């Protein structure tokens, strides 16, 4: 049989997962039609942005997780959204938050290993407008998006 795991993983990461309506109906003891109607309303109202699969990242080859704190130069400080949008084009970056405190941004980055992260940092994150970078390496993820692991 044809191996399409990588194609599926890419689609799941882009939100091509769907809720399990029958399973939800059984859990909360409501008809499937009621569940479906309410989910569609939440989607239409923008309360649900996407559905994503929860992965064991080691098993799909991107188990090296880092959080990257970024300090911006004064000329970039006034418009952190510009850099955020530019960085968000990279699949390795799982999330970007503009934050308060001593740093302007925090990124969650997933790569295969530390060497791949190092190359990513050199080629993507280190750029004009970024004055300081601190990397925090995740040793073990215990909970993600409301799922205990």
Backbone bond lengths (Angstrom), bond angles and torsions (degrees), N, CA, C in turn:
res aa  C-N    CA-C-N  psi(-1)  N-CA   C-N-CA  omega(-1)  CA-C   N-CA-C  phi
1 X - - - 1.448 - - 1.528 109.41 -
2 X 1.298 116.87 145.69 1.463 123.83 -177.49 1.529 110.92 -67.28
3 X 1.333 116.91 135.26 1.462 122.65 179.90 1.528 109.02 -93.32
4 X 1.339 116.14 108.42 1.463 121.29 -179.54 1.530 111.24 -118.12
5 X 1.338 116.99 23.65 1.467 121.19 -176.81 1.527 112.09 -53.49
6 X 1.326 118.08 -48.22 1.469 120.69 -176.17 1.532 111.47 -63.56
7 X 1.327 117.23 -36.69 1.467 120.44 176.89 1.525 110.49 -65.07
8 X 1.337 116.46 -42.69 1.466 120.74 178.90 1.525 111.59 -65.01
9 X 1.326 116.30 -44.36 1.472 120.38 179.98 1.525 110.09 -58.70
10 X 1.320 116.63 -44.52 1.465 120.57 179.65 1.532 111.02 -60.43
11 X 1.323 116.99 -44.23 1.465 120.48 178.55 1.532 111.76 -66.05
12 X 1.327 117.53 -42.59 1.464 120.52 178.64 1.525 111.07 -61.29
13 X 1.335 117.03 -38.73 1.465 121.00 178.22 1.525 111.50 -67.36
14 X 1.326 117.32 -23.40 1.465 121.84 179.18 1.535 112.33 -91.10
15 X 1.320 117.54 3.46 1.456 119.81 175.61 1.513 115.69 98.91
16 X 1.326 118.23 19.43 1.464 120.63 -179.49 1.527 113.33 -86.81
17 X 1.313 117.48 18.43 1.464 120.83 174.41 1.529 107.56 -88.56
18 X 1.314 116.84 157.72 1.460 120.53 179.06 1.531 109.97 -129.88
19 X 1.335 117.36 154.01 1.466 119.26 178.41 1.531 110.82 -68.81
20 X 1.301 115.99 150.54 1.457 122.20 178.78 1.530 108.20 -93.02
21 X 1.331 115.26 86.59 1.463 121.70 -170.81 1.528 112.07 -60.94
22 X 1.304 118.26 -44.10 1.467 120.34 -179.25 1.534 110.98 -62.18
23 X 1.300 116.24 -40.75 1.473 121.00 179.20 1.535 111.14 -66.14
24 X 1.340 116.00 -41.15 1.471 120.42 177.39 1.525 110.23 -64.15
25 X 1.335 116.78 -44.58 1.470 121.74 -179.76 1.524 111.08 -58.12
26 X 1.311 116.33 -42.94 1.460 120.83 179.30 1.536 110.74 -65.44
27 X 1.323 116.38 -41.31 1.464 121.66 -176.98 1.531 111.96 -66.14
28 X 1.341 117.59 -43.68 1.472 119.35 -176.80 1.542 112.91 -102.65
29 X 1.325 115.87 5.32 1.474 122.06 175.57 1.530 112.66 55.28
30 X 1.328 114.60 52.35 1.463 122.62 176.06 1.527 107.81 -130.66
31 X 1.338 118.07 153.11 1.466 120.46 179.25 1.537 111.88 -63.87
32 X 1.316 115.78 147.73 1.464 121.62 179.24 1.526 111.95 -57.58
33 X 1.330 116.53 -37.54 1.470 119.88 -179.93 1.532 111.21 -63.31
34 X 1.322 117.09 -38.62 1.461 121.50 178.19 1.523 110.23 -65.78
35 X 1.334 116.01 -42.92 1.466 121.02 178.21 1.528 109.05 -60.70
36 X 1.323 116.64 -50.00 1.464 121.98 -178.01 1.528 110.79 -58.45
37 X 1.336 117.72 -47.21 1.462 122.11 179.91 1.533 110.78 -58.19
38 X 1.324 116.91 -47.72 1.468 121.10 -177.70 1.527 112.30 -67.01
39 X 1.314 116.39 -37.94 1.472 119.53 177.27 1.523 109.78 -64.37
40 X 1.323 117.61 -45.37 1.468 121.24 179.60 1.538 110.84 -61.28
41 X 1.335 117.44 -37.31 1.461 120.80 177.69 1.530 110.54 -66.41
42 X 1.328 117.64 -43.24 1.469 121.02 177.06 1.526 111.17 -61.14
43 X 1.322 116.55 -39.62 1.471 120.53 177.66 1.530 110.79 -65.41
44 X 1.332 116.69 -46.44 1.465 121.56 -179.07 1.531 111.10 -61.78
45 X 1.330 116.95 -39.03 1.464 121.56 -179.79 1.529 112.74 -75.53
46 X 1.340 116.56 -7.11 1.460 120.40 179.58 1.516 114.27 82.62
47 X 1.336 117.72 7.35 1.464 120.96 179.31 1.527 110.84 -72.04
48 X 1.324 116.37 -33.11 1.468 120.91 174.70 1.520 106.68 -104.25
49 X 1.334 115.97 118.49 1.467 121.29 -178.30 1.526 111.89 -87.50
50 X 1.342 116.65 -39.71 1.463 120.55 -176.81 1.514 109.19 -166.91
51 X 1.313 115.27 164.60 1.462 122.44 172.53 1.518 106.95 -114.23
52 X 1.311 117.06 131.66 1.454 120.48 -178.60 1.519 110.46 -131.64
53 X 1.301 115.40 146.92 1.454 120.96 173.78 1.528 108.78 -75.54
54 X 1.323 116.49 149.68 1.469 121.42 174.37 1.519 106.52 -101.08
55 X 1.328 116.14 118.81 1.453 122.07 -172.95 1.521 112.73 -100.52
56 X 1.319 115.12 155.13 1.461 122.13 160.51 1.523 102.52 -90.78
57 X 1.314 116.58 99.56 1.467 121.39 -170.22 1.524 113.73 -63.18
58 X 1.336 117.55 -29.10 1.464 119.64 176.03 1.524 110.25 -61.90
59 X 1.332 116.35 -38.84 1.461 120.90 -176.73 1.519 113.79 -73.92
60 X 1.331 117.20 -17.97 1.469 118.84 177.77 1.529 111.60 -107.96
61 X 1.327 116.47 10.39 1.461 120.90 169.67 1.515 117.05 84.17
62 X 1.341 117.71 16.15 1.471 119.92 176.09 1.532 109.56 -133.13
63 X 1.322 114.97 52.78 1.457 121.51 -174.09 1.515 116.20 -83.38
64 X 1.330 118.40 -5.42 1.465 120.72 179.80 1.526 108.01 -90.44
65 X 1.336 115.90 110.44 1.464 121.64 -174.98 1.520 109.92 -114.25
66 X 1.335 115.71 131.29 1.455 121.18 177.58 1.526 109.95 -132.40
67 X 1.315 114.17 152.96 1.451 121.75 170.94 1.520 105.37 -111.83
68 X 1.311 117.15 127.94 1.456 121.89 -173.91 1.528 108.64 -115.33
69 X 1.327 115.44 118.08 1.456 121.33 175.50 1.523 108.04 -90.21
70 X 1.325 117.08 132.45 1.459 121.78 -176.67 1.520 110.23 -124.81
71 X 1.316 114.75 131.92 1.458 121.78 171.62 1.521 107.29 -108.32
72 X 1.332 115.52 132.12 1.459 121.41 -177.06 1.521 111.73 -97.01
73 X 1.317 115.46 154.24 1.459 121.31 174.92 1.531 108.66 -72.57
74 X 1.329 117.32 159.28 1.467 119.93 -178.98 1.533 113.85 -55.20
75 X 1.330 118.32 -34.54 1.469 120.09 -179.43 1.530 112.64 -72.31
76 X 1.327 118.64 -20.29 1.476 122.73 177.57 1.528 112.00 -98.80
77 X 1.318 116.56 -17.78 1.464 121.83 -173.23 1.528 112.75 -57.68
78 X 1.321 117.04 -35.68 1.459 120.85 -177.30 1.511 115.07 -73.50
79 X 1.329 118.18 -14.17 1.462 120.93 -177.09 1.534 110.63 -141.11
80 X 1.329 118.14 66.08 1.465 119.52 -179.07 1.533 113.28 -66.74
81 X 1.325 116.92 -20.72 1.467 119.92 179.13 1.527 111.62 -63.19
82 X 1.330 117.88 -33.81 1.463 121.10 -179.57 1.517 110.73 -59.93
83 X 1.332 116.47 -51.08 1.458 120.31 178.90 1.527 111.05 -66.64
84 X 1.327 117.01 -38.00 1.467 121.09 178.61 1.520 111.38 -58.58
85 X 1.311 116.80 -45.54 1.469 120.84 179.61 1.521 111.50 -64.14
86 X 1.323 115.86 -39.54 1.463 120.41 178.47 1.533 110.56 -64.54
87 X 1.327 116.79 -45.45 1.468 120.92 -179.81 1.528 112.36 -68.18
88 X 1.328 117.01 -32.54 1.468 120.42 -175.70 1.530 113.26 -65.36
89 X 1.318 117.64 -11.31 1.468 121.58 178.46 1.530 112.17 -73.40
90 X 1.330 117.68 -13.59 1.463 121.66 -176.55 1.528 110.57 -91.76
91 X 1.331 116.14 125.74 1.467 121.60 -177.91 1.521 113.15 -61.28
92 X 1.317 117.61 -26.99 1.471 120.82 -178.72 1.526 111.85 -66.79
93 X 1.319 116.99 -24.35 1.464 120.88 -179.36 1.519 108.74 -87.54
94 X 1.323 114.78 114.28 1.465 121.09 -177.75 1.518 111.98 -83.78
95 X 1.329 117.37 -35.67 1.460 120.08 177.82 1.521 110.16 -153.33
96 X 1.334 114.32 153.90 1.463 122.44 176.81 1.519 107.22 -135.57
97 X 1.317 115.73 127.57 1.457 120.77 175.30 1.518 108.71 -124.91
98 X 1.330 116.49 137.55 1.454 121.89 170.59 1.520 105.29 -90.34
99 X 1.332 116.63 127.22 1.456 120.71 -169.24 1.531 112.23 -126.34
100 X 1.320 114.71 172.09 1.457 121.06 176.14 1.523 109.31 -105.68
101 X 1.326 116.10 169.69 1.458 120.27 178.51 1.510 110.77 105.30
102 X 1.312 115.98 -147.04 1.466 121.56 -177.11 1.525 113.49 -77.78
103 X 1.317 117.49 -9.49 1.466 122.79 -177.41 1.519 108.91 -124.77
104 X 1.320 116.05 155.62 1.467 120.02 179.21 1.529 112.94 -99.32
105 X 1.338 116.87 -27.68 1.458 120.00 -177.27 1.523 110.77 -142.03
106 X 1.333 114.42 152.78 1.459 120.58 168.85 1.522 107.67 -131.52
107 X 1.325 115.57 131.84 1.459 122.05 178.77 1.517 109.07 -113.40
108 X 1.308 116.72 146.97 1.464 121.85 168.93 1.527 105.50 -109.59
109 X 1.332 115.34 119.82 1.459 121.37 -173.59 1.520 109.75 -120.78
110 X 1.330 116.69 134.74 1.469 121.99 176.34 1.521 109.47 -121.61
111 X 1.332 115.26 127.63 1.459 121.63 176.46 1.522 108.87 -137.19
112 X 1.319 115.60 174.80 1.466 120.99 -179.88 1.524 111.18 -66.28
113 X 1.320 116.82 -44.97 1.469 120.62 -176.31 1.525 109.77 -158.70
114 X 1.331 116.48 -177.38 1.468 120.35 -176.91 1.522 112.18 -66.48
115 X 1.316 118.69 -32.74 1.462 120.76 178.15 1.526 111.35 -65.48
116 X 1.318 116.00 -43.04 1.463 119.60 178.33 1.534 110.03 -65.83
117 X 1.342 116.36 -38.53 1.468 119.65 176.77 1.528 110.42 -62.84
118 X 1.322 117.28 -44.31 1.465 121.64 -179.62 1.528 110.92 -57.57
119 X 1.324 116.31 -46.57 1.469 120.25 178.00 1.521 111.80 -63.75
120 X 1.323 116.02 -40.23 1.461 120.54 177.81 1.529 110.20 -62.14
121 X 1.323 116.33 -44.96 1.456 120.70 -179.88 1.535 110.88 -61.67
122 X 1.336 116.33 -46.12 1.466 120.52 -179.45 1.527 112.20 -62.21
123 X 1.324 116.50 -42.22 1.459 121.27 -171.87 1.527 114.90 -90.93
124 X 1.329 117.42 -21.42 1.466 119.29 -174.49 1.524 112.32 -118.48
125 X 1.313 117.62 -52.36 1.462 120.25 -172.34 1.527 111.99 -79.40
126 X 1.319 117.75 -40.13 1.468 120.86 179.18 1.524 108.64 -74.18
127 X 1.311 116.64 108.36 1.461 121.19 -175.33 1.513 110.24 -156.32
128 X 1.312 115.54 168.80 1.456 121.23 175.66 1.527 108.42 -59.37
129 X 1.302 115.53 135.01 1.464 120.01 -179.76 1.510 112.89 101.56
130 X 1.339 117.61 -17.33 1.465 122.21 176.98 1.526 106.65 -103.59
131 X 1.345 116.39 117.98 1.458 119.18 -176.91 1.521 113.45 -97.80
132 X 1.340 117.51 -24.05 1.461 119.58 179.87 1.523 109.51 -152.88
133 X 1.328 114.79 141.75 1.461 122.29 178.48 1.528 107.89 -130.14
134 X 1.328 116.22 133.37 1.461 121.05 171.14 1.518 107.13 -126.13
135 X 1.319 116.08 129.98 1.456 121.41 -179.87 1.525 110.11 -105.67
136 X 1.310 115.56 129.85 1.460 122.61 173.92 1.526 106.59 -112.06
137 X 1.321 117.49 123.11 1.460 121.20 -177.95 1.524 109.92 -94.95
138 X 1.323 116.11 129.99 1.461 121.53 176.60 1.525 108.69 -78.46
139 X 1.318 116.83 126.53 1.457 121.09 178.35 1.524 111.99 -86.81
140 X 1.344 116.43 -34.71 1.466 120.68 179.86 1.519 108.43 -162.01
141 X 1.312 116.26 130.49 1.458 120.81 176.65 1.525 108.38 -90.91
142 X 1.324 115.94 128.89 1.456 121.51 -176.68 1.528 111.90 -104.04
143 X 1.326 116.59 -33.80 1.456 121.78 -179.46 1.521 108.47 -146.79
144 X 1.329 116.48 139.73 1.447 121.57 176.48 1.523 109.53 -142.87
145 X 1.317 116.05 135.09 1.466 121.43 177.09 1.527 112.50 38.71
146 X 1.297 115.96 53.13 1.458 123.89 174.94 1.524 115.03 70.44
147 X 1.323 116.96 14.55 1.463 120.73 178.58 1.519 108.65 -116.45
148 X 1.340 116.96 118.91 1.464 120.29 173.92 1.510 108.59 -75.40
149 X 1.306 116.78 133.75 1.466 120.32 -176.26 1.518 111.80 -100.14
